[in-house]
Amino acid sequence: MSRERVSREERMSQIQEKLEAGVREIFDSEKYKDYISTMAKFPHYSINNCILIVSQCPEASHVCGYKKWQTDFNRVVNRNEHGIMIIAPMTYKAEVEEAVFDSENHPVLDSNGKQVTETVTREFQGFRPAYVFDVSQTSGDPLPTLATMLSGGVEDFEKMKDILIAISPVPISFEEITGGANGYFSPATQSIVVKEGMSELQTIKTMIHEIAHATLGHGGKDDKWDRETKEVQAESVAYWVTQMVGLDTSDYSFGYISGWSKDREVTELKENLDLIKTMNLQSSDCMSLKQMRSYGNF
């Protein structure tokens, strides 16, 4: 192993320690308590419904029904918004004919020897289409967030931006995105959309995050991870890569990762550490091959 690679491995370990410490600090904050209190009000959807939501609205982040937005979050759905269709469980009652049995479970027969039946009301479980709305389709009180939007410029911003576009496995476009999403990867169209008008640092961080989604095959036929794990994976890669090129996204990444973690131990991060490390090395190697020598420390 070369001296350069040893140095890089050591630096990655330092970045890992910094990431874990930063996330733990978020968990201990009052800000986290407020966030969890609000997020607990959002419904949990089945895997099939999650697939339906993402297929119709790839940038969806926080989703619930029309009335729930009003009653629980003091937000209203904007005019002319189209709902996102999901399948909702429902119960209904129906009258059915059933055979009559005696106390010993023997069929009750009439004078002609035929089975006696009676009409009874039974309750059944079924499903119906229902419509939900993403936060981007609503207006009102802001939702609490753990991630602080990044500000500030990036040296050689256009150069780095061009390199990220070149190494991305899918095309990247910059468009207006309403609501809270800064970008998204669409498995259906195999494309990445990044919100235009953000700061240079936020733009670079978001590009790396979405490239990580695409590179890891999130949303594809072989995708085996739940959404929480996918978001922790992508943001961890974004944090590690930006750290390796001398950019600090701590204000955003620490809060984002803690917000998507299922527990305070951030098991998604620990269970996927080797995968995140491998992708980070591949990303920084590729960027260095593209003459990113000005960022050094690879």
Helices and strands as residue ranges (DSSP letters): H 3-27, H 30-39, H 47-56, E 63-65, H 66-73, E 75-77, E 84-99, E 117-134, G 135-137, E 138-140, H 157-167, E 172-175, E 183-186, E 191-195, H 200-215, H 227-244, H 250-260, H 267-271, H 273-289
